[in-house]
Amino acid sequence: MKRADIETFFFRLEAANPDPRGELHYVNPYTLLVAVVLSAQATDAGVNKATAPLFEAVDTPEKMVELGEAGLKRYIKTIGLFNTKAKNVIALSRMLIDEHGGVVPKDRDALEHLPGVGRKTANVVLNIAFGEPTIALDTHIFRVSNRTGLAPGKTPLQVEEKLVKAVPAHYRLHAHHWLILHGRYICTARKPKCPACPVRDLCAFKEKTPA
């Protein structure tokens, strides 16, 4: 996609949604981190349903460690892979206490060193909690980037690196939110809603869904 078209692409997404927000509920950087870890291979809606009562009771790593793995499982048993996720959340909470004074670090390497935290999770936390212009690659962004021709790539890291270079700096803070929401609600996997798409004329996808 040409640079002028990329500028127009994000201009239109911004016009449609000037203040995009992630759909996971949280109360502070720590609960955001926990929510993102829990969201792996799960829906945001499902995670929010489980974390609503959890975050009323637990909003710090100290409280989470006190709750314990068994106690956490009772809250998150409706979420996929809850056994592994509970183990990781307790472990990362202990590490935050032992190595970071109970504070979520504003550092990618430190975040990725935490149990259950990969590049995508670190990017989400850096972006939402700390206002860093990171792009957190998920299946929606990967699909939209390849389908539209915005930033095609064979791996999530390739697409992320291309997006970082391609997205104009003034759009980068919210870029991954716009792309996630676009992929979740318009540029869907099976039957994209092309007639409702604000960037249809810029998109390289040949098999557009007819009106």
trRosetta pair geometry for C-beta under 8 A, 3 or more apart (Angstrom, degrees):
i j d omega theta_ij theta_ji phi_ij phi_ji
1 5 4.9 -120 180 90 94 123
1 6 5.4 117 117 -63 116 86
1 9 7.0 24 165 -37 151 146
1 148 7.0 4 -58 132 137 92
1 149 4.9 130 -49 114 90 94
1 150 5.2 -11 8 -108 144 40
1 151 7.9 -59 27 -47 112 52
1 166 7.5 76 68 -166 103 137
1 202 6.8 50 -141 168 121 99
1 204 7.1 -127 -72 -31 88 114
2 5 4.5 89 61 8 82 106
2 6 7.0 -146 96 -9 41 85
3 6 5.5 -51 -148 32 34 113
3 7 6.6 38 153 -21 64 101
3 166 7.8 -148 -107 -153 69 74
4 7 5.6 -49 -153 32 34 115
4 8 6.6 31 149 -14 64 105
5 8 5.5 -54 -148 40 36 111
5 9 6.1 50 148 -32 66 102
5 202 4.9 155 -171 -145 107 112
6 9 5.2 -44 -145 27 33 122
6 10 6.7 19 161 -6 64 102
6 150 6.7 112 -111 -144 93 82
6 166 5.6 -135 -133 167 158 97
6 167 7.0 -138 171 -104 122 41
6 168 6.9 151 120 -25 105 91
7 10 6.6 -65 -153 42 26 97
7 11 6.1 31 151 -25 64 112
7 168 5.7 59 -102 -34 79 140
8 11 5.3 -54 -142 35 32 118
8 12 6.4 30 160 -18 66 105
8 199 7.7 139 119 -124 87 95
8 202 6.3 179 93 -80 114 144
9 12 6.4 -68 -163 34 21 104
9 13 6.7 13 150 -12 61 109
9 148 7.7 106 -134 158 137 145
9 150 6.6 154 176 -108 168 112
9 199 5.1 50 -132 -130 74 139
9 202 5.4 -149 -82 115 92 160
10 13 5.4 -51 -141 39 41 111
10 14 6.0 44 157 -21 69 104
10 167 6.7 98 -63 -146 150 87
10 168 6.6 -151 51 33 148 104
10 171 4.1 23 161 -145 151 162
10 175 6.7 -41 -119 -110 128 88
10 178 6.8 108 -134 88 78 165
11 14 5.9 -58 -150 38 26 111
11 15 6.4 29 151 -23 62 107
12 15 5.5 -50 -144 33 34 114
12 16 6.4 30 157 -16 65 106
12 198 4.4 -177 159 138 121 118
12 199 5.5 160 75 -70 142 85
13 16 5.9 -58 -150 39 31 109
13 17 6.6 -34 169 40 66 96
13 178 4.1 77 154 -169 135 133
13 179 7.9 -4 -147 -61 162 53
13 182 6.4 -55 -121 -63 120 129
13 198 6.8 163 -75 75 51 130
13 199 7.1 -15 -51 -39 90 125
14 17 7.0 -93 -141 68 24 58
14 18 5.9 52 175 -109 72 54
14 171 6.8 -111 -53 -121 127 102
14 174 7.3 101 -101 86 92 137
14 178 7.0 -50 -65 -92 58 144
15 18 7.2 17 -124 -68 19 82
15 198 7.6 -168 69 -178 106 154
16 198 5.4 -144 -48 -25 138 160
17 20 4.9 61 134 -74 119 90
17 178 6.5 167 69 -111 120 83
17 181 6.6 -25 35 94 175 155
20 174 5.2 122 46 -168 111 114
20 177 3.7 152 121 128 127 127
20 178 5.5 -150 -31 -66 164 64
20 181 6.1 -137 -144 -3 123 145
21 177 6.7 37 -40 -150 3 142
22 44 7.9 -162 167 -126 81 143
22 124 7.1 85 -102 -159 154 105
22 128 5.6 -37 2 -95 137 140
22 177 6.3 -105 -63 -109 63 104
22 180 7.8 20 -114 76 72 155
23 44 4.3 75 99 140 108 160
23 45 7.7 -30 144 -57 125 64
23 48 7.6 -77 145 -47 81 135
24 32 7.1 110 106 -140 122 68
24 35 4.4 137 172 144 127 132
24 36 6.5 172 58 -71 176 65
24 39 6.1 -75 -91 -64 132 143
24 44 5.2 -116 -72 -142 69 103
24 47 6.2 -23 -125 95 97 132
24 48 6.6 -163 -141 -69 50 92
25 35 6.9 -168 69 -118 49 153
25 48 4.7 88 10 -128 111 99
25 51 6.4 176 75 89 99 119
25 52 6.8 29 83 -83 150 74
25 55 7.4 -147 119 26 101 156
26 29 8.0 56 151 -101 136 13
26 31 4.3 161 -155 105 86 97
26 32 3.9 70 -176 -75 171 67
26 34 7.8 147 -119 53 108 86
26 35 5.1 -117 -75 1 105 144
26 51 7.8 -26 -88 141 60 146
26 55 7.1 -162 -137 -116 44 156
27 31 4.9 44 37 38 78 153
27 55 5.5 154 -4 172 119 127
27 59 5.5 -47 75 -132 132 125
28 31 5.4 87 49 16 68 99
28 32 7.1 -122 100 -7 33 93
28 59 6.1 85 23 178 119 104
29 32 5.4 -56 -147 36 33 117
29 33 6.4 38 155 -23 66 102
29 103 8.0 37 78 -170 134 66
29 104 4.2 -138 130 43 119 142
29 125 6.7 77 -162 -161 90 98
29 129 3.9 79 -113 -147 95 138
29 130 7.5 47 -110 -47 129 82
30 33 5.7 -52 -153 31 32 113
30 34 6.6 30 151 -15 64 105
30 59 6.8 112 79 171 119 56
30 60 6.1 61 84 -122 168 38
30 61 6.1 -123 -146 -40 136 79
30 96 7.3 102 -119 179 107 168
30 104 5.4 -166 -77 -41 62 115
31 34 5.4 -49 -146 38 38 114
31 35 6.1 43 153 -23 67 104
31 51 7.3 127 -173 -179 102 127
31 55 5.0 63 -141 -122 139 120
31 59 5.6 -36 -53 -136 121 72
32 35 5.7 -55 -146 36 30 112
32 36 6.4 26 157 -17 65 106
32 104 7.9 -11 60 -71 98 175
32 124 7.7 -157 161 130 105 100
32 125 6.0 137 116 -115 113 78
32 128 6.0 -162 -163 98 146 126
32 129 5.4 -177 66 -66 155 111
33 36 6.0 -58 -148 36 28 107
33 37 6.4 28 154 -17 63 107
33 92 7.4 -143 144 135 124 140
33 104 5.5 -174 -35 -116 141 134
33 111 7.8 -138 -124 -142 119 104
33 114 7.9 -4 -177 100 131 163
33 117 7.4 -24 -164 -97 101 124
33 121 7.4 73 -149 171 67 107
33 125 5.3 31 -89 -101 81 132
33 129 7.7 -3 -48 -42 85 151
34 37 5.8 -57 -150 37 31 112
34 38 6.3 26 154 -15 66 110
34 51 7.3 145 112 -123 109 128
34 64 7.4 -160 -94 -98 141 148
34 89 5.7 59 -133 -135 93 116
35 38 5.7 -60 -149 40 30 110
35 39 6.2 35 152 -32 65 109
35 47 5.9 107 -160 153 80 129
35 48 7.8 36 -145 -81 120 60
35 51 5.6 0 -101 -81 94 172
36 39 5.5 -51 -145 26 33 117
36 121 4.8 139 131 -138 121 87
36 124 4.9 164 -122 88 147 144
36 125 6.4 -123 20 -54 157 88
37 40 6.7 -31 -176 -9 37 108
37 85 6.3 145 138 -151 94 94
37 88 6.2 -154 -180 111 132 124
37 89 6.1 155 100 -82 145 87
37 92 7.2 -157 -82 21 162 157
37 116 4.7 55 -149 134 118 124
37 117 6.4 -58 -90 -78 105 72
37 121 6.1 51 -77 -134 63 145
38 42 6.6 -49 147 53 68 146
38 47 5.0 134 111 -133 111 113
38 50 7.2 -140 168 81 146 132
38 51 6.9 155 64 -60 160 119
38 76 6.2 -114 -134 -138 127 135
38 79 5.6 -23 -176 178 100 166
38 85 5.5 89 -110 -178 63 142
38 89 7.3 17 -61 -68 92 130
39 42 5.4 -128 -152 68 38 96
39 43 7.9 -69 -149 117 83 11
39 44 6.1 12 -130 -92 123 61
39 47 4.8 -42 -88 -51 78 159
40 81 7.2 -47 92 62 101 142
40 85 7.4 -179 46 -94 107 115
40 116 7.8 -140 -2 -172 144 93
40 121 7.7 -41 -61 -65 107 116
41 80 5.3 -91 115 94 101 136
41 81 6.3 68 72 2 127 130
42 46 5.2 -113 175 79 100 126
42 47 5.6 110 115 -54 124 97
42 79 5.1 0 -118 -156 158 91
42 80 5.0 -173 -79 32 96 99
42 81 7.8 -126 -45 34 110 96
43 46 4.4 94 61 5 89 103
43 47 6.9 -157 93 -4 48 84
44 47 5.7 -57 -148 39 34 110
44 48 6.1 36 155 -22 68 107
45 48 5.8 -53 -146 35 29 112
45 49 6.5 33 155 -23 62 104
46 49 5.8 -51 -152 29 31 113
46 50 6.8 21 154 -11 63 107
46 78 6.6 -143 -171 125 98 103
46 79 6.0 138 137 -103 110 76
47 50 5.9 -64 -154 41 33 105
47 51 5.9 14 159 -9 72 117
47 79 6.2 59 -95 -107 66 128
48 51 6.0 -63 -132 46 28 100
48 52 6.3 48 164 -45 64 94
49 52 6.4 -37 -153 3 23 114
49 78 7.0 -54 97 88 116 145
50 53 7.8 -75 179 40 35 89
50 54 6.4 22 142 -13 70 125
50 75 5.9 108 177 152 89 76
50 76 4.9 80 169 -113 141 59
50 78 5.5 -164 -79 55 115 105
50 79 5.4 -67 -10 -38 165 111
51 54 4.7 -66 -140 48 48 117
51 55 5.2 39 165 -20 86 107
51 75 7.5 71 -97 156 41 119
51 76 7.7 29 -68 -91 70 94
52 55 6.8 -60 -143 36 16 99
52 56 7.1 21 152 -22 54 106
53 56 5.6 -52 -153 28 38 117
53 57 6.9 19 157 -5 67 107
53 75 6.4 -152 87 -134 99 103
54 57 6.3 -77 -163 45 31 98
54 58 5.7 -40 170 43 73 108
54 72 7.6 55 -135 -139 124 69
54 75 4.2 93 -82 -179 108 150
54 76 7.0 27 -69 -55 149 88
55 58 6.4 -75 -111 70 33 66
55 59 5.7 68 -164 -84 73 86
57 63 7.3 -178 138 164 67 129
57 67 7.4 101 124 -91 116 128
58 63 4.4 -178 -133 119 73 116
58 64 5.2 94 -174 -78 130 69
58 67 5.6 -33 -85 -36 138 144
59 63 6.5 34 38 44 46 147
60 63 4.8 94 57 7 83 100
60 64 7.0 -145 95 -7 44 88
60 102 6.5 11 -176 -176 104 117
61 64 5.4 -56 -147 36 36 115
61 65 6.3 37 156 -20 69 102
61 92 7.9 -114 -122 115 116 68
61 93 3.8 170 -151 -158 87 82
61 94 7.4 -170 174 -49 115 23
61 96 4.4 -159 -76 76 163 127
61 97 5.2 -157 115 -49 129 92
61 102 5.2 -157 46 -140 117 76
62 65 6.0 -53 -150 35 30 108
62 66 6.5 29 151 -17 62 108
62 93 7.8 -163 -41 173 21 109
62 97 6.4 111 -76 -96 72 125
62 102 6.1 -9 -35 -122 97 130
63 66 5.5 -55 -149 39 33 114
63 67 6.4 41 150 -26 65 102
64 67 5.5 -48 -150 30 33 115
64 72 7.0 40 -161 -82 84 123
64 89 6.5 -110 -178 148 136 99
64 90 6.6 -160 144 -106 100 57
64 93 4.2 -130 86 -116 128 161
65 68 7.3 37 172 -72 36 49
65 90 6.4 109 -107 -153 59 79
65 93 5.2 -164 -53 119 86 123
65 94 5.8 107 -100 -76 124 76
65 97 6.8 -26 -26 -18 148 149
67 71 4.1 -138 171 95 79 135
67 72 5.6 96 120 -56 121 79
68 71 4.6 89 62 13 84 106
68 72 6.8 -149 96 -9 41 89
68 90 6.9 26 -158 -114 32 135
69 72 5.8 -57 -147 35 29 111
69 73 6.5 34 155 -26 64 103
69 86 5.1 101 -157 144 77 109
69 87 6.1 27 -129 -89 127 55
69 90 4.9 -62 -74 -27 82 155
70 73 5.7 -50 -152 27 32 115
70 74 7.2 38 151 -25 60 97
71 74 5.9 -49 -163 20 37 113
71 75 7.6 28 147 -11 63 101
72 75 5.9 -60 -163 35 43 108
72 76 6.2 -5 158 13 77 115
72 86 4.6 154 99 -140 118 100
72 89 6.1 -176 -170 81 158 132
72 90 6.5 -148 2 -56 151 100
73 76 6.3 -79 -134 55 30 85
73 77 5.7 59 166 -70 71 89
73 82 6.0 110 -137 142 75 113
73 83 6.9 25 -114 -99 120 56
73 86 4.8 -15 -70 -86 79 163
74 77 6.4 -16 -136 -22 21 116
76 79 4.7 -39 -179 25 87 120
76 82 4.7 170 119 -140 94 113
76 85 6.5 -109 136 96 148 125
76 86 6.3 176 61 -72 129 95
77 82 5.4 173 -114 101 34 170
78 82 7.6 89 42 -62 26 143
79 82 4.9 115 72 -80 82 98
79 85 6.7 -52 107 51 124 159
81 84 4.9 -40 175 44 95 112
81 85 5.5 99 114 -25 87 103
82 85 5.4 -61 -138 45 34 112
82 86 5.9 41 161 -27 70 104
83 86 6.0 -53 -149 30 24 110
83 87 6.7 23 153 -16 59 106
84 87 5.8 -57 -154 36 33 112
84 88 6.4 29 152 -16 67 108
84 116 7.8 148 144 -99 87 112
85 88 5.7 -56 -146 39 33 110
85 89 6.2 33 157 -21 67 106
85 116 6.7 99 -130 -134 57 145
86 89 5.9 -53 -143 35 29 109
86 90 6.5 25 159 -14 63 106
87 90 6.2 -60 -152 38 27 106
87 91 6.2 23 154 -16 64 113
87 115 7.7 -91 123 148 77 142
88 91 5.6 -60 -144 41 31 110
88 92 6.0 25 161 -16 69 107
88 115 4.4 -155 -145 130 77 102
88 116 3.0 85 175 -43 144 133
89 92 6.0 -53 -139 39 27 105
89 93 6.2 32 156 -23 61 108
89 116 6.9 -33 -55 41 53 161
90 93 5.7 -56 -149 34 29 115
90 94 6.6 31 153 -19 64 103
91 94 5.8 -52 -151 33 32 110
91 95 6.4 29 152 -17 64 107
91 114 8.0 147 111 -175 87 72
91 115 4.1 15 97 30 125 155
91 116 7.5 129 63 -5 111 107
92 95 5.4 -54 -147 39 36 113
92 96 6.3 44 152 -25 67 100
92 114 4.1 58 -131 -180 107 109
92 115 4.8 -136 -57 51 84 83
92 116 6.0 -87 -37 42 130 106
92 117 6.6 103 -112 -23 142 113
93 96 5.7 -48 -149 30 32 113
93 97 6.7 31 152 -16 62 104
94 97 5.8 -58 -155 37 33 111
94 98 6.0 20 155 -11 69 113
95 98 5.8 -58 -135 45 31 104
95 99 5.4 -13 178 18 70 118
95 100 7.5 42 134 7 68 102
95 113 7.7 -156 167 117 147 93
95 114 5.7 177 82 -121 142 79
95 115 6.9 146 -5 1 141 93
96 99 7.0 -68 -118 54 14 81
96 100 5.0 -53 -154 55 55 114
96 102 5.7 67 133 -128 96 29
96 103 7.0 -171 -176 50 99 25
96 104 6.6 -27 -130 -83 128 52
96 114 7.3 23 -56 -113 86 127
97 100 7.7 -1 -23 55 9 70
97 101 7.6 -2 -150 -165 35 10
97 102 5.0 29 -104 -77 62 76
100 103 5.2 -121 145 61 99 70
100 104 7.3 62 131 -104 150 11
100 105 5.2 -110 -125 -52 141 97
100 110 7.1 106 -82 174 128 132
104 111 7.6 37 -176 -101 87 97
104 125 6.7 -125 169 -175 135 132
104 129 6.7 -36 100 154 143 164
105 110 3.9 -36 90 106 157 142
105 111 6.1 -146 72 -56 97 74
106 126 7.0 107 -155 -120 66 78
106 129 7.9 -142 -100 106 86 108
106 130 4.9 131 -129 -110 108 154
106 132 7.8 151 -167 -41 94 125
107 110 4.0 60 83 18 112 113
107 111 6.4 174 85 -15 56 86
108 111 5.7 -60 -147 37 29 110
108 112 6.2 20 160 -14 67 110
108 119 7.8 22 -168 -132 110 68
108 122 5.1 87 -143 158 70 136
108 123 7.7 25 -118 -71 107 60
108 126 6.4 -13 -79 -60 82 145
109 112 5.9 -59 -143 41 29 106
109 113 6.4 36 153 -29 63 106
110 113 5.6 -53 -152 26 31 117
110 114 7.6 42 148 -31 58 94
111 114 6.0 -46 -168 11 40 113
111 117 5.4 -120 159 152 74 145
111 121 7.3 -159 156 108 114 90
111 122 3.9 133 104 -119 131 99
111 125 6.0 -178 -137 65 147 140
111 126 7.3 -118 -9 -49 162 97
112 117 5.7 -142 -116 113 33 98
112 118 6.6 34 -131 -148 89 25
112 119 6.4 14 -101 -77 124 53
112 122 5.1 -36 -59 -52 82 146
113 117 7.7 -1 53 69 30 118
114 117 4.2 43 73 14 97 134
116 121 7.6 41 131 -3 71 174
117 121 4.7 -125 -146 90 70 135
117 122 5.9 89 166 -57 106 84
118 121 5.4 97 49 15 61 101
118 122 7.0 -116 108 -4 32 95
119 122 5.7 -59 -147 38 29 112
119 123 6.2 30 156 -21 66 107
119 137 7.8 11 108 36 110 101
119 157 7.6 32 92 -91 169 92
119 160 8.0 -94 141 -35 131 175
120 123 5.8 -58 -151 35 29 111
120 124 6.5 31 153 -21 64 104
120 136 4.9 88 -160 -167 68 89
120 137 5.8 -98 -100 60 101 65
120 138 6.4 99 -153 -73 137 73
120 156 7.5 -41 -68 164 110 148
121 124 5.7 -52 -150 32 32 112
121 125 6.5 27 155 -14 65 106
121 136 7.7 91 -61 -142 13 125
122 125 5.9 -59 -150 39 31 108
122 126 6.1 29 155 -18 67 110
122 134 8.0 -104 116 174 74 166
123 126 5.7 -55 -142 39 30 111
123 127 6.1 27 160 -18 65 110
123 134 4.1 -153 -153 143 85 132
123 135 6.5 -35 -178 79 140 27
123 136 3.7 170 99 -85 116 81
123 137 7.6 58 52 6 159 63
123 160 8.0 -113 -88 -140 163 135
123 176 7.5 115 141 -45 120 172
124 127 6.0 -62 -149 39 25 108
124 128 5.9 -2 168 2 66 115
124 134 7.9 -105 -47 93 22 124
124 136 4.4 43 -60 -86 74 164
125 128 6.6 -63 -128 48 23 92
125 129 5.1 -10 -174 14 65 125
125 130 7.3 41 141 3 66 102
126 129 7.0 -43 -96 52 11 91
126 130 5.3 -48 -156 50 48 118
126 132 4.0 -38 156 46 97 135
126 134 4.8 64 87 -2 120 144
127 130 7.4 26 -6 56 5 73
127 131 7.3 29 -168 -124 37 12
127 132 5.6 -87 -83 67 45 74
127 133 7.2 64 -115 -123 88 13
127 134 4.7 -117 -59 53 98 93
127 135 7.9 94 -74 -72 140 24
127 136 6.5 -111 5 -23 140 110
127 173 7.3 148 -154 -163 92 59
127 176 6.7 -62 -123 44 172 130
131 173 6.8 -12 -167 -142 70 118
133 169 7.5 6 -170 -157 169 66
133 172 3.9 47 -174 118 122 112
133 173 4.8 -70 -103 -78 83 58
133 175 7.8 56 -169 13 86 109
134 176 7.3 -16 110 -10 61 142
135 141 7.2 161 172 -169 101 158
135 160 5.5 172 90 -143 109 82
135 163 5.0 -139 135 105 174 133
135 164 6.1 -143 14 -68 126 78
135 167 7.3 143 -70 8 137 150
135 172 7.3 -84 -54 -162 99 83
135 175 5.9 -37 -100 88 105 115
135 176 4.5 160 -142 -64 63 114
135 179 8.0 32 -153 32 106 142
136 141 7.7 147 94 -1 53 155
136 176 5.1 99 36 175 71 160
137 141 5.3 -127 -136 81 56 129
137 142 6.0 70 -174 -59 101 90
137 156 4.1 145 123 -168 147 103
137 157 7.5 -132 17 -68 159 33
137 159 5.9 117 -121 83 132 112
137 160 4.7 -90 -43 -66 125 105
137 176 7.8 -103 -67 -129 37 120
138 141 5.5 93 47 15 64 99
138 142 7.0 -121 102 -6 31 95
138 180 6.2 48 45 -111 125 105
139 142 5.6 -55 -144 38 31 115
139 143 6.2 31 158 -19 66 107
139 183 7.7 -179 106 147 64 143
139 189 7.9 -11 145 -77 115 123
140 143 5.9 -58 -150 37 27 108
140 144 6.2 20 158 -14 65 111
140 179 6.8 146 121 136 97 77
140 180 4.9 91 84 -137 139 54
140 182 7.6 142 165 72 113 65
140 183 2.9 148 -172 95 94 140
140 184 5.5 -26 -113 -51 150 72
140 187 7.8 115 -166 83 84 99
141 144 5.8 -56 -139 42 31 108
141 145 5.9 31 161 -21 66 111
141 159 7.0 145 129 134 95 134
141 163 7.6 -16 174 -68 120 160
141 176 6.2 -27 -88 -143 145 80
141 179 4.5 62 -111 126 86 127
141 180 6.0 -32 -51 -72 93 67
141 183 6.4 -122 -56 -11 36 151
142 145 6.1 -58 -145 37 22 110
142 146 6.4 10 161 -7 60 113
142 156 5.7 -62 -87 -99 121 77
142 159 5.6 160 -118 30 67 170
143 146 6.2 -69 -149 43 25 102
143 147 5.7 16 163 -15 68 118
143 183 5.6 120 68 -140 110 125
143 187 6.9 170 116 131 107 108
143 189 6.3 -89 -129 -98 163 77
144 147 6.0 -57 -130 42 24 106
144 148 5.8 7 175 -4 63 117
144 150 6.8 4 134 23 80 136
144 179 5.2 -175 75 -165 149 92
144 182 5.8 83 -117 97 151 112
144 183 4.4 -107 -41 -73 117 107
144 187 5.0 95 -102 95 93 151
145 148 6.8 -62 -135 44 15 97
145 150 4.9 -94 -136 71 58 104
145 151 4.3 -42 -163 61 114 84
145 152 6.6 173 137 -78 82 35
145 153 7.1 -12 122 21 127 92
145 159 4.8 111 97 -157 156 118
145 162 7.4 125 -177 83 131 120
145 163 6.4 -74 -114 -69 136 112
145 179 7.2 20 -53 -157 87 139
146 149 7.8 25 180 -70 26 32
146 151 7.9 -54 -62 84 47 53
146 152 4.9 82 -122 -122 63 74
146 153 7.0 -110 -81 37 95 51
146 159 7.1 -65 -49 -101 87 127
147 187 6.5 165 77 -176 145 123
147 192 7.6 157 162 -62 156 154
147 203 7.3 -7 128 -165 84 110
147 204 7.7 174 148 67 42 82
147 205 4.9 11 171 -78 87 117
148 187 7.3 -46 -49 -126 108 153
148 199 7.0 16 -138 116 136 126
148 202 7.2 24 -172 110 110 86
148 203 4.5 -78 -131 -130 81 83
148 204 6.0 100 171 25 34 81
148 205 6.3 -40 -90 -25 43 98
149 152 6.2 -25 -131 -38 45 109
149 203 7.0 142 22 -162 98 45
149 204 3.3 66 -24 5 133 137
149 205 7.8 -149 -16 -37 92 59
150 163 7.4 33 132 -101 106 87
150 166 6.8 145 167 121 75 152
151 159 5.4 109 116 -156 106 69
151 162 3.7 156 -164 110 106 116
151 163 4.6 -116 1 -66 174 70
151 166 5.3 -156 -83 22 110 150
152 159 7.4 -64 180 -102 14 88
152 162 7.4 -52 53 104 36 172
153 156 7.8 129 100 -99 122 7
153 157 7.9 -126 147 79 144 46
153 158 3.1 -178 -171 111 132 109
153 159 3.9 -154 45 -60 126 66
153 161 7.7 118 -97 48 160 89
153 162 5.6 -174 -46 0 125 135
154 158 5.9 46 44 34 63 155
155 158 4.6 99 56 3 80 103
155 159 7.1 -150 92 -3 43 86
156 159 5.8 -59 -149 39 33 109
156 160 6.1 35 155 -22 68 107
157 160 5.6 -51 -144 36 32 113
157 161 6.3 31 158 -18 65 106
158 161 6.0 -58 -148 37 27 108
158 162 6.4 24 155 -16 64 109
159 162 5.8 -58 -148 39 31 110
159 163 6.2 32 155 -21 66 107
160 163 5.7 -57 -148 36 29 111
160 164 6.4 33 155 -23 65 104
161 164 5.8 -49 -148 30 31 114
161 165 6.8 24 154 -10 61 106
162 165 5.9 -63 -155 42 33 107
162 166 5.7 18 156 -14 71 118
163 166 5.7 -63 -131 45 30 103
163 167 5.5 23 175 -20 72 111
163 175 6.9 159 172 138 115 141
164 167 6.9 -41 -120 31 17 102
164 172 7.5 57 -135 -136 56 124
167 171 5.5 -120 178 85 98 104
167 172 5.0 125 113 -92 121 78
167 175 4.7 -2 -149 -105 156 158
168 171 5.0 69 68 16 87 105
168 172 7.2 -138 94 -39 41 84
169 172 5.6 -38 -148 -5 36 122
171 174 6.7 -80 -173 58 59 85
171 175 5.3 83 134 -73 88 96
171 178 7.9 -41 -180 14 105 148
172 175 5.2 -30 -136 -10 35 125
174 177 5.0 -58 -168 43 72 116
174 178 5.8 71 136 -25 91 100
175 178 5.9 -60 -151 36 31 108
175 179 6.2 22 158 -14 68 111
176 179 5.6 -56 -143 42 35 110
176 180 6.0 39 157 -23 68 106
177 180 5.8 -53 -142 36 29 109
177 181 6.2 21 162 -11 64 110
178 181 6.2 -63 -147 42 26 105
178 182 6.0 28 155 -22 64 111
179 182 5.5 -52 -141 36 29 114
179 183 6.2 25 159 -14 64 108
180 183 6.0 -63 -150 41 27 106
180 184 6.0 23 155 -20 65 113
181 184 5.6 -54 -138 38 31 111
181 185 6.0 -12 174 15 67 113
182 185 7.1 -80 -137 52 17 81
182 186 5.3 -47 -163 47 60 113
182 187 5.3 26 143 13 85 111
183 186 7.6 -47 -72 57 13 70
183 187 4.9 -47 -106 76 51 99
183 188 7.2 116 177 -89 51 37
184 188 7.4 20 174 -94 18 79
185 188 7.3 -46 171 -60 6 98
185 193 7.7 -40 142 25 58 136
186 192 6.8 36 145 -165 57 82
186 193 4.9 -96 -149 59 59 107
186 196 5.9 -132 -130 95 103 103
186 197 5.3 129 168 -95 126 78
187 192 4.9 -1 -141 -132 46 117
187 193 7.6 -97 -62 39 31 72
187 197 6.8 70 -66 -108 84 123
188 191 6.2 2 83 66 115 52
188 192 5.4 176 46 -97 63 52
188 193 6.6 60 8 -12 105 85
189 192 8.0 141 19 -61 6 79
191 209 6.0 87 -176 -99 74 142
192 197 7.3 16 158 -57 108 131
192 205 7.4 13 48 135 160 167
192 208 7.5 -77 83 -142 119 58
192 209 5.4 -170 76 -9 71 123
193 196 4.5 -14 142 39 111 113
193 197 6.5 151 99 -47 70 84
193 209 6.7 -61 -117 66 18 146
194 197 5.2 -42 -148 3 39 125
194 200 5.6 96 -173 -118 79 116
194 203 7.9 -131 -131 64 98 155
194 205 7.7 -135 -100 89 121 131
194 208 4.2 131 -147 -170 164 92
194 209 4.1 162 14 47 110 82
194 210 7.6 4 69 -52 125 14
195 200 7.7 26 -109 -80 18 154
195 209 6.8 -87 -14 99 82 94
195 210 7.4 34 -55 155 109 29
195 211 4.2 104 -99 -101 138 78
197 200 4.2 117 84 -60 109 89
197 203 7.0 -3 136 -21 148 145
199 202 4.7 -54 -178 45 87 115
199 203 5.9 104 121 -46 87 96
200 203 5.7 -55 -150 17 32 120
200 208 6.8 78 -156 -139 103 141
203 208 7.3 114 92 -89 127 114
205 208 5.8 112 105 -72 101 75
